[in-house]
Amino acid sequence: MTFTEWTTAPTIRTVVCKHADAEKYVVTNVLTPGKEYEVKNETDEFFFIVDNTGKVGGYYKTYFE
Protein backbone atom coordinates (compact mmCIF):
# COMPACT_ATOMS: atom_id res chain seq x y z
CA MET A 1 0.00 0.00 0.00
CA THR A 2 1.36 3.40 -0.91
CA PHE A 3 1.04 6.51 1.23
CA THR A 4 -1.50 8.00 -1.20
CA GLU A 5 -4.01 5.31 -0.20
CA TRP A 6 -3.68 5.76 3.58
CA THR A 7 -6.63 8.13 3.95
CA THR A 8 -9.04 5.59 2.45
CA ALA A 9 -7.35 2.50 3.92
CA PRO A 10 -9.08 0.57 6.69
CA THR A 11 -8.03 1.43 10.24
CA ILE A 12 -5.48 -0.99 11.70
CA ARG A 13 -6.34 -0.06 15.30
CA THR A 14 -6.89 2.97 17.49
CA VAL A 15 -4.47 4.57 19.93
CA VAL A 16 -4.95 7.19 22.65
CA CYS A 17 -2.70 10.26 22.79
CA LYS A 18 -1.10 10.49 26.22
CA HIS A 19 0.73 13.82 25.76
CA ALA A 20 1.61 16.45 23.17
CA ASP A 21 4.75 17.80 24.84
CA ALA A 22 7.47 17.62 22.22
CA GLU A 23 11.03 18.79 22.67
CA LYS A 24 11.75 19.48 19.04
CA TYR A 25 8.48 19.66 17.09
CA VAL A 26 5.14 21.46 17.55
CA VAL A 27 2.46 18.80 17.83
CA THR A 28 0.03 20.59 20.14
CA ASN A 29 -1.82 21.95 17.08
CA VAL A 30 -2.59 18.50 15.67
CA LEU A 31 -2.73 16.13 18.68
CA THR A 32 -5.05 16.34 21.67
CA PRO A 33 -4.12 14.41 24.84
CA GLY A 34 -6.81 11.89 25.76
CA LYS A 35 -8.26 11.67 22.26
CA GLU A 36 -8.38 8.40 20.26
CA TYR A 37 -6.80 8.36 16.81
CA GLU A 38 -7.10 5.87 13.94
CA VAL A 39 -3.83 4.18 12.96
CA LYS A 40 -3.53 3.83 9.19
CA ASN A 41 0.05 2.50 9.08
CA GLU A 42 2.76 1.66 11.59
CA THR A 43 6.54 1.29 11.63
CA ASP A 44 8.97 0.45 14.43
CA GLU A 45 9.22 4.10 15.47
CA PHE A 46 6.11 5.87 14.11
CA PHE A 47 2.32 5.70 13.96
CA PHE A 48 0.72 7.19 10.87
CA ILE A 49 -2.64 8.49 12.09
CA VAL A 50 -5.48 10.74 10.98
CA ASP A 51 -4.76 13.79 13.14
CA ASN A 52 -6.90 16.83 14.08
CA THR A 53 -6.40 18.37 10.63
CA GLY A 54 -8.09 15.39 8.98
CA LYS A 55 -4.91 14.37 7.18
CA VAL A 56 -2.56 11.46 7.78
CA GLY A 57 0.60 12.38 9.68
CA GLY A 58 3.47 10.40 11.16
CA TYR A 59 4.14 10.75 14.88
CA TYR A 60 6.53 9.08 17.32
CA LYS A 61 5.00 6.22 19.28
CA THR A 62 6.01 7.95 22.53
CA TYR A 63 3.00 10.29 22.20
CA PHE A 64 0.54 7.38 22.43
CA GLU A 65 -0.54 4.60 24.80
PQR file with spaces between the fields and no chain letter, atoms N, CA, C, O and H, PARSE charges and radii, in Angstrom:
ATOM       1  N    MET     1       0.842   -1.173    0.000 -0.4000 1.5000
ATOM       2  CA   MET     1       0.000    0.000    0.000 -0.0000 2.0000
ATOM       3  C    MET     1       0.891    1.241    0.000  0.5500 1.7000
ATOM       4  O    MET     1       1.839    1.331    0.781 -0.5500 1.4000
ATOM       5  N    THR     2       0.592    2.172   -0.856 -0.4000 1.5000
ATOM       6  CA   THR     2       1.362    3.404   -0.908 -0.0000 2.0000
ATOM       7  C    THR     2       0.733    4.451    0.003  0.5500 1.7000
ATOM       8  O    THR     2      -0.421    4.331    0.414 -0.5500 1.4000
ATOM       9  H    THR     2      -0.178    2.099   -1.490  0.4000 1.0000
ATOM      10  N    PHE     3       1.512    5.471    0.305 -0.4000 1.5000
ATOM      11  CA   PHE     3       1.043    6.510    1.227 -0.0000 2.0000
ATOM      12  C    PHE     3      -0.156    7.275    0.676  0.5500 1.7000
ATOM      13  O    PHE     3      -0.904    7.870    1.452 -0.5500 1.4000
ATOM      14  H    PHE     3       2.450    5.569   -0.029  0.4000 1.0000
ATOM      15  N    THR     4      -0.360    7.277   -0.635 -0.4000 1.5000
ATOM      16  CA   THR     4      -1.501    8.004   -1.205 -0.0000 2.0000
ATOM      17  C    THR     4      -2.826    7.322   -0.903  0.5500 1.7000
ATOM      18  O    THR     4      -3.882    7.941   -1.037 -0.5500 1.4000
ATOM      19  H    THR     4       0.247    6.793   -1.265  0.4000 1.0000
ATOM      20  N    GLU     5      -2.789    6.059   -0.498 -0.4000 1.5000
ATOM      21  CA   GLU     5      -4.009    5.305   -0.197 -0.0000 2.0000
ATOM      22  C    GLU     5      -4.318    5.254    1.299  0.5500 1.7000
ATOM      23  O    GLU     5      -5.321    4.655    1.686 -0.5500 1.4000
ATOM      24  H    GLU     5      -1.932    5.556   -0.389  0.4000 1.0000
ATOM      25  N    TRP     6      -3.498    5.857    2.143 -0.4000 1.5000
ATOM      26  CA   TRP     6      -3.680    5.755    3.585 -0.0000 2.0000
ATOM      27  C    TRP     6      -4.965    6.394    4.071  0.5500 1.7000
ATOM      28  O    TRP     6      -5.558    5.897    5.028 -0.5500 1.4000
ATOM      29  H    TRP     6      -2.684    6.344    1.829  0.4000 1.0000
ATOM      30  N    THR     7      -5.418    7.465    3.459 -0.4000 1.5000
ATOM      31  CA   THR     7      -6.632    8.132    3.949 -0.0000 2.0000
ATOM      32  C    THR     7      -7.869    7.274    3.736  0.5500 1.7000
ATOM      33  O    THR     7      -8.819    7.369    4.513 -0.5500 1.4000
ATOM      34  H    THR     7      -4.936    7.869    2.682  0.4000 1.0000
ATOM      35  N    THR     8      -7.880    6.447    2.712 -0.4000 1.5000
ATOM      36  CA   THR     8      -9.037    5.594    2.448 -0.0000 2.0000
ATOM      37  C    THR     8      -8.826    4.167    2.932  0.5500 1.7000
ATOM      38  O    THR     8      -9.738    3.346    2.833 -0.5500 1.4000
ATOM      39  H    THR     8      -7.108    6.370    2.081  0.4000 1.0000
ATOM      40  N    ALA     9      -7.660    3.858    3.446 -0.4000 1.5000
ATOM      41  CA   ALA     9      -7.354    2.504    3.921 -0.0000 2.0000
ATOM      42  C    ALA     9      -8.131    2.196    5.194  0.5500 1.7000
ATOM      43  O    ALA     9      -8.474    3.107    5.948 -0.5500 1.4000
ATOM      44  H    ALA     9      -6.919    4.525    3.527  0.4000 1.0000
ATOM      45  N    PRO    10      -8.412    0.917    5.439 -0.5600 1.5000
ATOM      46  CA   PRO    10      -9.083    0.572    6.694  0.2800 2.0000
ATOM      47  C    PRO    10      -8.171    0.840    7.892  0.5500 1.7000
ATOM      48  O    PRO    10      -6.947    0.773    7.784 -0.5500 1.4000
ATOM      49  N    THR    11      -8.778    1.139    9.014 -0.4000 1.5000
ATOM      50  CA   THR    11      -8.033    1.431   10.240 -0.0000 2.0000
ATOM      51  C    THR    11      -7.443    0.144   10.800  0.5500 1.7000
ATOM      52  O    THR    11      -8.147   -0.855   10.947 -0.5500 1.4000
ATOM      53  H    THR    11      -9.773    1.194    9.103  0.4000 1.0000
ATOM      54  N    ILE    12      -6.145    0.169   11.114 -0.4000 1.5000
ATOM      55  CA   ILE    12      -5.477   -0.994   11.703 -0.0000 2.0000
ATOM      56  C    ILE    12      -5.934   -1.177   13.148  0.5500 1.7000
ATOM      57  O    ILE    12      -6.307   -2.276   13.557 -0.5500 1.4000
ATOM      58  H    ILE    12      -5.573    0.980   10.995  0.4000 1.0000
ATOM      59  N    ARG    13      -5.902   -0.091   13.910 -0.4000 1.5000
ATOM      60  CA   ARG    13      -6.336   -0.064   15.304 -0.0000 2.0000
ATOM      61  C    ARG    13      -6.432    1.389   15.729  0.5500 1.7000
ATOM      62  O    ARG    13      -6.148    2.294   14.944 -0.5500 1.4000
ATOM      63  H    ARG    13      -5.600    0.803   13.577  0.4000 1.0000
ATOM      64  N    THR    14      -6.832    1.610   16.969 -0.4000 1.5000
ATOM      65  CA   THR    14      -6.888    2.975   17.488 -0.0000 2.0000
ATOM      66  C    THR    14      -5.913    3.088   18.653  0.5500 1.7000
ATOM      67  O    THR    14      -5.662    2.119   19.369 -0.5500 1.4000
ATOM      68  H    THR    14      -7.063    0.875   17.606  0.4000 1.0000
ATOM      69  N    VAL    15      -5.375    4.281   18.827 -0.4000 1.5000
ATOM      70  CA   VAL    15      -4.469    4.571   19.929 -0.0000 2.0000
ATOM      71  C    VAL    15      -4.933    5.856   20.608  0.5500 1.7000
ATOM      72  O    VAL    15      -5.598    6.690   19.995 -0.5500 1.4000
ATOM      73  H    VAL    15      -5.579    5.068   18.246  0.4000 1.0000
ATOM      74  N    VAL    16      -4.575    6.001   21.870 -0.4000 1.5000
ATOM      75  CA   VAL    16      -4.948    7.188   22.648 -0.0000 2.0000
ATOM      76  C    VAL    16      -3.700    8.032   22.847  0.5500 1.7000
ATOM      77  O    VAL    16      -2.649    7.517   23.228 -0.5500 1.4000
ATOM      78  H    VAL    16      -4.034    5.323   22.368  0.4000 1.0000
ATOM      79  N    CYS    17      -3.818    9.324   22.590 -0.4000 1.5000
ATOM      80  CA   CYS    17      -2.703   10.256   22.786 -0.0000 2.0000
ATOM      81  C    CYS    17      -2.530   10.496   24.280  0.5500 1.7000
ATOM      82  O    CYS    17      -3.483   10.872   24.962 -0.5500 1.4000
ATOM      83  H    CYS    17      -4.672    9.742   22.281  0.4000 1.0000
ATOM      84  N    LYS    18      -1.321   10.280   24.793 -0.4000 1.5000
ATOM      85  CA   LYS    18      -1.096   10.492   26.224 -0.0000 2.0000
ATOM      86  C    LYS    18      -0.493   11.863   26.529  0.5500 1.7000
ATOM      87  O    LYS    18      -0.674   12.382   27.630 -0.5500 1.4000
ATOM      88  H    LYS    18      -0.547    9.974   24.239  0.4000 1.0000
ATOM      89  N    HIS    19       0.221   12.458   25.565 -0.4000 1.5000
ATOM      90  CA   HIS    19       0.732   13.818   25.756 -0.0000 2.0000
ATOM      91  C    HIS    19       1.087   14.425   24.402  0.5500 1.7000
ATOM      92  O    HIS    19       1.233   13.715   23.407 -0.5500 1.4000
ATOM      93  H    HIS    19       0.368   12.036   24.670  0.4000 1.0000
ATOM      94  N    ALA    20       1.221   15.730   24.382 -0.4000 1.5000
ATOM      95  CA   ALA    20       1.611   16.451   23.174 -0.0000 2.0000
ATOM      96  C    ALA    20       2.777   17.385   23.480  0.5500 1.7000
ATOM      97  O    ALA    20       2.934   18.427   22.843 -0.5500 1.4000
ATOM      98  H    ALA    20       1.103   16.307   25.190  0.4000 1.0000
ATOM      99  N    ASP    21       3.590   17.003   24.456 -0.4000 1.5000
ATOM     100  CA   ASP    21       4.749   17.796   24.843 -0.0000 2.0000
ATOM     101  C    ASP    21       5.965   17.297   24.071  0.5500 1.7000
ATOM     102  O    ASP    21       6.550   16.269   24.412 -0.5500 1.4000
ATOM     103  H    ASP    21       3.463   16.157   24.973  0.4000 1.0000
ATOM     104  N    ALA    22       6.332   18.022   23.045 -0.4000 1.5000
ATOM     105  CA   ALA    22       7.465   17.620   22.217 -0.0000 2.0000
ATOM     106  C    ALA    22       8.639   18.542   22.475  0.5500 1.7000
ATOM     107  O    ALA    22       8.466   19.746   22.666 -0.5500 1.4000
ATOM     108  H    ALA    22       5.857   18.857   22.768  0.4000 1.0000
ATOM     109  N    GLU    23       9.828   17.975   22.478 -0.4000 1.5000
ATOM     110  CA   GLU    23      11.032   18.788   22.670 -0.0000 2.0000
ATOM     111  C    GLU    23      11.386   19.567   21.418  0.5500 1.7000
ATOM     112  O    GLU    23      11.792   20.726   21.491 -0.5500 1.4000
ATOM     113  H    GLU    23       9.968   16.998   22.323  0.4000 1.0000
ATOM     114  N    LYS    24      11.230   18.929   20.271 -0.4000 1.5000
ATOM     115  CA   LYS    24      11.750   19.479   19.036 -0.0000 2.0000
ATOM     116  C    LYS    24      10.676   19.986   18.074  0.5500 1.7000
ATOM     117  O    LYS    24      10.911   20.947   17.342 -0.5500 1.4000
ATOM     118  H    LYS    24      10.900   17.987   20.211  0.4000 1.0000
ATOM     119  N    TYR    25       9.513   19.361   18.067 -0.4000 1.5000
ATOM     120  CA   TYR    25       8.477   19.665   17.086 -0.0000 2.0000
ATOM     121  C    TYR    25       7.238   20.220   17.768  0.5500 1.7000
ATOM     122  O    TYR    25       7.039   20.004   18.963 -0.5500 1.4000
ATOM     123  H    TYR    25       9.322   18.580   18.662  0.4000 1.0000
ATOM     124  N    VAL    26       6.402   20.933   17.023 -0.4000 1.5000
ATOM     125  CA   VAL    26       5.144   21.463   17.546 -0.0000 2.0000
ATOM     126  C    VAL    26       4.038   20.491   17.146  0.5500 1.7000
ATOM     127  O    VAL    26       3.650   20.430   15.980 -0.5500 1.4000
ATOM     128  H    VAL    26       6.563   21.109   16.052  0.4000 1.0000
ATOM     129  N    VAL    27       3.539   19.741   18.109 -0.4000 1.5000
ATOM     130  CA   VAL    27       2.458   18.797   17.826 -0.0000 2.0000
ATOM     131  C    VAL    27       1.179   19.158   18.566  0.5500 1.7000
ATOM     132  O    VAL    27       0.162   18.484   18.403 -0.5500 1.4000
ATOM     133  H    VAL    27       3.854   19.790   19.056  0.4000 1.0000
ATOM     134  N    THR    28       1.214   20.207   19.374 -0.4000 1.5000
ATOM     135  CA   THR    28       0.029   20.593   20.137 -0.0000 2.0000
ATOM     136  C    THR    28      -1.100   21.069   19.231  0.5500 1.7000
ATOM     137  O    THR    28      -2.260   21.051   19.641 -0.5500 1.4000
ATOM     138  H    THR    28       2.041   20.754   19.507  0.4000 1.0000
ATOM     139  N    ASN    29      -0.790   21.490   18.018 -0.4000 1.5000
ATOM     140  CA   ASN    29      -1.815   21.952   17.084 -0.0000 2.0000
ATOM     141  C    ASN    29      -2.570   20.803   16.429  0.5500 1.7000
ATOM     142  O    ASN    29      -3.686   20.996   15.947 -0.5500 1.4000
ATOM     143  H    ASN    29       0.153   21.504   17.685  0.4000 1.0000
ATOM     144  N    VAL    30      -1.980   19.614   16.405 -0.4000 1.5000
ATOM     145  CA   VAL    30      -2.585   18.501   15.670 -0.0000 2.0000
ATOM     146  C    VAL    30      -2.902   17.283   16.530  0.5500 1.7000
ATOM     147  O    VAL    30      -3.587   16.375   16.062 -0.5500 1.4000
ATOM     148  H    VAL    30      -1.074   19.457   16.797  0.4000 1.0000
ATOM     149  N    LEU    31      -2.427   17.235   17.770 -0.4000 1.5000
ATOM     150  CA   LEU    31      -2.726   16.133   18.681 -0.0000 2.0000
ATOM     151  C    LEU    31      -3.366   16.671   19.950  0.5500 1.7000
ATOM     152  O    LEU    31      -2.950   17.703   20.476 -0.5500 1.4000
ATOM     153  H    LEU    31      -1.870   17.974   18.150  0.4000 1.0000
ATOM     154  N    THR    32      -4.376   15.968   20.437 -0.4000 1.5000
ATOM     155  CA   THR    32      -5.054   16.340   21.667 -0.0000 2.0000
ATOM     156  C    THR    32      -4.890   15.208   22.673  0.5500 1.7000
ATOM     157  O    THR    32      -5.336   14.092   22.408 -0.5500 1.4000
ATOM     158  H    THR    32      -4.714   15.129   20.009  0.4000 1.0000
ATOM     159  N    PRO    33      -4.259   15.464   23.828 -0.5600 1.5000
ATOM     160  CA   PRO    33      -4.120   14.409   24.839  0.2800 2.0000
ATOM     161  C    PRO    33      -5.483   13.872   25.280  0.5500 1.7000
ATOM     162  O    PRO    33      -6.416   14.634   25.536 -0.5500 1.4000
ATOM     163  N    GLY    34      -5.573   12.542   25.361 -0.4000 1.5000
ATOM     164  CA   GLY    34      -6.810   11.890   25.764 -0.0000 2.0000
ATOM     165  C    GLY    34      -7.721   11.498   24.615  0.5500 1.7000
ATOM     166  O    GLY    34      -8.690   10.766   24.816 -0.5500 1.4000
ATOM     167  H    GLY    34      -4.815   11.924   25.152  0.4000 1.0000
ATOM     168  N    LYS    35      -7.425   11.974   23.415 -0.4000 1.5000
ATOM     169  CA   LYS    35      -8.261   11.667   22.260 -0.0000 2.0000
ATOM     170  C    LYS    35      -7.776   10.399   21.563  0.5500 1.7000
ATOM     171  O    LYS    35      -6.574   10.135   21.516 -0.5500 1.4000
ATOM     172  H    LYS    35      -6.637   12.569   23.252  0.4000 1.0000
ATOM     173  N    GLU    36      -8.713    9.612   21.020 -0.4000 1.5000
ATOM     174  CA   GLU    36      -8.382    8.404   20.264 -0.0000 2.0000
ATOM     175  C    GLU    36      -8.140    8.764   18.806  0.5500 1.7000
ATOM     176  O    GLU    36      -8.850    9.589   18.231 -0.5500 1.4000
ATOM     177  H    GLU    36      -9.689    9.826   21.058  0.4000 1.0000
ATOM     178  N    TYR    37      -7.131    8.135   18.216 -0.4000 1.5000
ATOM     179  CA   TYR    37      -6.798    8.361   16.814 -0.0000 2.0000
ATOM     180  C    TYR    37      -6.754    7.037   16.071  0.5500 1.7000
ATOM     181  O    TYR    37      -6.398    6.010   16.650 -0.5500 1.4000
ATOM     182  H    TYR    37      -6.554    7.465   18.683  0.4000 1.0000
ATOM     183  N    GLU    38      -7.115    7.052   14.788 -0.4000 1.5000
ATOM     184  CA   GLU    38      -7.100    5.872   13.940 -0.0000 2.0000
ATOM     185  C    GLU    38      -5.719    5.679   13.343  0.5500 1.7000
ATOM     186  O    GLU    38      -5.174    6.594   12.725 -0.5500 1.4000
ATOM     187  H    GLU    38      -7.405    7.886   14.318  0.4000 1.0000
ATOM     188  N    VAL    39      -5.147    4.493   13.522 -0.4000 1.5000
ATOM     189  CA   VAL    39      -3.834    4.181   12.956 -0.0000 2.0000
ATOM     190  C    VAL    39      -4.038    3.623   11.557  0.5500 1.7000
ATOM     191  O    VAL    39      -4.736    2.627   11.368 -0.5500 1.4000
ATOM     192  H    VAL    39      -5.590    3.749   14.024  0.4000 1.0000
ATOM     193  N    LYS    40      -3.423    4.275   10.581 -0.4000 1.5000
ATOM     194  CA   LYS    40      -3.527    3.832    9.193 -0.0000 2.0000
ATOM     195  C    LYS    40      -2.322    3.005    8.764  0.5500 1.7000
ATOM     196  O    LYS    40      -2.443    2.144    7.892 -0.5500 1.4000
ATOM     197  H    LYS    40      -2.856    5.084   10.735  0.4000 1.0000
ATOM     198  N    ASN    41      -1.161    3.256    9.365 -0.4000 1.5000
ATOM     199  CA   ASN    41       0.051    2.498    9.076 -0.0000 2.0000
ATOM     200  C    ASN    41       0.962    2.617   10.296  0.5500 1.7000
ATOM     201  O    ASN    41       0.817    3.534   11.103 -0.5500 1.4000
ATOM     202  H    ASN    41      -1.062    3.955   10.073  0.4000 1.0000
ATOM     203  N    GLU    42       1.899    1.684   10.421 -0.4000 1.5000
ATOM     204  CA   GLU    42       2.761    1.662   11.594 -0.0000 2.0000
ATOM     205  C    GLU    42       4.142    1.150   11.197  0.5500 1.7000
ATOM     206  O    GLU    42       4.274    0.227   10.394 -0.5500 1.4000
ATOM     207  H    GLU    42       2.018    0.939    9.765  0.4000 1.0000
ATOM     208  N    THR    43       5.170    1.773   11.781 -0.4000 1.5000
ATOM     209  CA   THR    43       6.536    1.295   11.630 -0.0000 2.0000
ATOM     210  C    THR    43       7.091    1.035   13.031  0.5500 1.7000
ATOM     211  O    THR    43       6.360    1.140   14.016 -0.5500 1.4000
ATOM     212  H    THR    43       5.063    2.524   12.433  0.4000 1.0000
ATOM     213  N    ASP    44       8.365    0.702   13.123 -0.4000 1.5000
ATOM     214  CA   ASP    44       8.965    0.450   14.429 -0.0000 2.0000
ATOM     215  C    ASP    44       8.962    1.686   15.318  0.5500 1.7000
ATOM     216  O    ASP    44       8.872    1.570   16.540 -0.5500 1.4000
ATOM     217  H    ASP    44       8.959    0.618   12.323  0.4000 1.0000
ATOM     218  N    GLU    45       9.060    2.867   14.714 -0.4000 1.5000
ATOM     219  CA   GLU    45       9.222    4.101   15.474 -0.0000 2.0000
ATOM     220  C    GLU    45       8.022    5.046   15.399  0.5500 1.7000
ATOM     221  O    GLU    45       7.858    5.897   16.273 -0.5500 1.4000
ATOM     222  H    GLU    45       9.133    2.960   13.721  0.4000 1.0000
ATOM     223  N    PHE    46       7.182    4.910   14.372 -0.4000 1.5000
ATOM     224  CA   PHE    46       6.112    5.869   14.113 -0.0000 2.0000
ATOM     225  C    PHE    46       4.745    5.214   13.973  0.5500 1.7000
ATOM     226  O    PHE    46       4.627    4.059   13.565 -0.5500 1.4000
ATOM     227  H    PHE    46       7.316    4.219   13.662  0.4000 1.0000
ATOM     228  N    PHE    47       3.700    5.992   14.326 -0.4000 1.5000
ATOM     229  CA   PHE    47       2.323    5.701   13.957 -0.0000 2.0000
ATOM     230  C    PHE    47       1.945    6.719   12.899  0.5500 1.7000
ATOM     231  O    PHE    47       2.276    7.898   13.028 -0.5500 1.4000
ATOM     232  H    PHE    47       3.796    6.931   14.657  0.4000 1.0000
ATOM     233  N    PHE    48       1.265    6.288   11.865 -0.4000 1.5000
ATOM     234  CA   PHE    48       0.717    7.191   10.869 -0.0000 2.0000
ATOM     235  C    PHE    48      -0.787    7.227   11.116  0.5500 1.7000
ATOM     236  O    PHE    48      -1.495    6.254   10.857 -0.5500 1.4000
ATOM     237  H    PHE    48       0.996    5.331   11.760  0.4000 1.0000
ATOM     238  N    ILE    49      -1.263    8.368   11.623 -0.4000 1.5000
ATOM     239  CA   ILE    49      -2.642    8.494   12.085 -0.0000 2.0000
ATOM     240  C    ILE    49      -3.349    9.629   11.357  0.5500 1.7000
ATOM     241  O    ILE    49      -2.722   10.488   10.737 -0.5500 1.4000
ATOM     242  H    ILE    49      -0.688    9.158   11.834  0.4000 1.0000
ATOM     243  N    VAL    50      -4.675    9.605   11.453 -0.4000 1.5000
ATOM     244  CA   VAL    50      -5.475   10.735   10.980 -0.0000 2.0000
ATOM     245  C    VAL    50      -5.545   11.705   12.152  0.5500 1.7000
ATOM     246  O    VAL    50      -6.206   11.429   13.154 -0.5500 1.4000
ATOM     247  H    VAL    50      -5.184    8.908   11.957  0.4000 1.0000
ATOM     248  N    ASP    51      -4.860   12.845   12.026 -0.4000 1.5000
ATOM     249  CA   ASP    51      -4.762   13.794   13.138 -0.0000 2.0000
ATOM     250  C    ASP    51      -5.924   14.793   13.126  0.5500 1.7000
ATOM     251  O    ASP    51      -6.893   14.613   12.388 -0.5500 1.4000
ATOM     252  H    ASP    51      -4.323   13.069   11.212  0.4000 1.0000
ATOM     253  N    ASN    52      -5.824   15.842   13.944 -0.4000 1.5000
ATOM     254  CA   ASN    52      -6.901   16.830   14.076 -0.0000 2.0000
ATOM     255  C    ASN    52      -7.144   17.635   12.808  0.5500 1.7000
ATOM     256  O    ASN    52      -8.202   18.249   12.668 -0.5500 1.4000
ATOM     257  H    ASN    52      -5.037   15.988   14.543  0.4000 1.0000
ATOM     258  N    THR    53      -6.200   17.646   11.888 -0.4000 1.5000
ATOM     259  CA   THR    53      -6.396   18.370   10.632 -0.0000 2.0000
ATOM     260  C    THR    53      -7.180   17.551    9.621  0.5500 1.7000
ATOM     261  O    THR    53      -7.605   18.076    8.593 -0.5500 1.4000
ATOM     262  H    THR    53      -5.341   17.147   12.001  0.4000 1.0000
ATOM     263  N    GLY    54      -7.377   16.261    9.905 -0.4000 1.5000
ATOM     264  CA   GLY    54      -8.091   15.390    8.979 -0.0000 2.0000
ATOM     265  C    GLY    54      -7.189   14.723    7.964  0.5500 1.7000
ATOM     266  O    GLY    54      -7.658   13.999    7.086 -0.5500 1.4000
ATOM     267  H    GLY    54      -7.031   15.834   10.741  0.4000 1.0000
ATOM     268  N    LYS    55      -5.887   14.966    8.084 -0.4000 1.5000
ATOM     269  CA   LYS    55      -4.914   14.374    7.176 -0.0000 2.0000
ATOM     270  C    LYS    55      -4.082   13.338    7.923  0.5500 1.7000
ATOM     271  O    LYS    55      -4.053   13.323    9.154 -0.5500 1.4000
ATOM     272  H    LYS    55      -5.506   15.554    8.797  0.4000 1.0000
ATOM     273  N    VAL    56      -3.414   12.480    7.176 -0.4000 1.5000
ATOM     274  CA   VAL    56      -2.561   11.463    7.778 -0.0000 2.0000
ATOM     275  C    VAL    56      -1.192   12.060    8.062  0.5500 1.7000
ATOM     276  O    VAL    56      -0.577   12.661    7.181 -0.5500 1.4000
ATOM     277  H    VAL    56      -3.438   12.492    6.177  0.4000 1.0000
ATOM     278  N    GLY    57      -0.717   11.896    9.284 -0.4000 1.5000
ATOM     279  CA   GLY    57       0.602   12.381    9.678 -0.0000 2.0000
ATOM     280  C    GLY    57       1.336   11.312   10.459  0.5500 1.7000
ATOM     281  O    GLY    57       0.714   10.451   11.082 -0.5500 1.4000
ATOM     282  H    GLY    57      -1.217   11.408   10.000  0.4000 1.0000
ATOM     283  N    GLY    58       2.656   11.364   10.426 -0.4000 1.5000
ATOM     284  CA   GLY    58       3.473   10.399   11.155 -0.0000 2.0000
ATOM     285  C    GLY    58       3.969   10.998   12.460  0.5500 1.7000
ATOM     286  O    GLY    58       4.519   12.099   12.479 -0.5500 1.4000
ATOM     287  H    GLY    58       3.161   12.064    9.920  0.4000 1.0000
ATOM     288  N    TYR    59       3.771   10.268   13.552 -0.4000 1.5000
ATOM     289  CA   TYR    59       4.141   10.751   14.879 -0.0000 2.0000
ATOM     290  C    TYR    59       4.862    9.650   15.641  0.5500 1.7000
ATOM     291  O    TYR    59       4.565    8.467   15.471 -0.5500 1.4000
ATOM     292  H    TYR    59       3.324    9.374   13.537  0.4000 1.0000
ATOM     293  N    TYR    60       5.815   10.048   16.487 -0.4000 1.5000
ATOM     294  CA   TYR    60       6.528    9.083   17.317 -0.0000 2.0000
ATOM     295  C    TYR    60       5.548    8.312   18.190  0.5500 1.7000
ATOM     296  O    TYR    60       4.530    8.855   18.617 -0.5500 1.4000
ATOM     297  H    TYR    60       6.056   11.009   16.625  0.4000 1.0000
ATOM     298  N    LYS    61       5.854    7.056   18.452 -0.4000 1.5000
ATOM     299  CA   LYS    61       5.001    6.224   19.282 -0.0000 2.0000
ATOM     300  C    LYS    61       4.971    6.673   20.740  0.5500 1.7000
ATOM     301  O    LYS    61       4.078    6.285   21.492 -0.5500 1.4000
ATOM     302  H    LYS    61       6.682    6.615   18.105  0.4000 1.0000
ATOM     303  N    THR    62       5.944    7.491   21.140 -0.4000 1.5000
ATOM     304  CA   THR    62       6.007    7.950   22.533 -0.0000 2.0000
ATOM     305  C    THR    62       4.846    8.857   22.910  0.5500 1.7000
ATOM     306  O    THR    62       4.584    9.052   24.097 -0.5500 1.4000
ATOM     307  H    THR    62       6.670    7.807   20.528  0.4000 1.0000
ATOM     308  N    TYR    63       4.144    9.419   21.927 -0.4000 1.5000
ATOM     309  CA   TYR    63       3.005   10.285   22.204 -0.0000 2.0000
ATOM     310  C    TYR    63       1.743    9.499   22.531  0.5500 1.7000
ATOM     311  O    TYR    63       0.752   10.087   22.966 -0.5500 1.4000
ATOM     312  H    TYR    63       4.357    9.261   20.962  0.4000 1.0000
ATOM     313  N    PHE    64       1.754    8.173   22.330 -0.4000 1.5000
ATOM     314  CA   PHE    64       0.539    7.376   22.430 -0.0000 2.0000
ATOM     315  C    PHE    64       0.671    6.234   23.429  0.5500 1.7000
ATOM     316  O    PHE    64       1.773    5.795   23.757 -0.5500 1.4000
ATOM     317  H    PHE    64       2.559    7.696   21.977  0.4000 1.0000
ATOM     318  N    GLU    65      -0.484    5.762   23.905 -0.4000 1.5000
ATOM     319  CA   GLU    65      -0.539    4.603   24.801 -0.0000 2.0000
ATOM     320  C    GLU    65      -0.788    3.359   23.996  0.5500 1.7000
ATOM     321  O    GLU    65      -0.870    2.267   24.557 -0.5500 1.4000
ATOM     322  H    GLU    65      -1.379    6.119   23.638  0.4000 1.0000
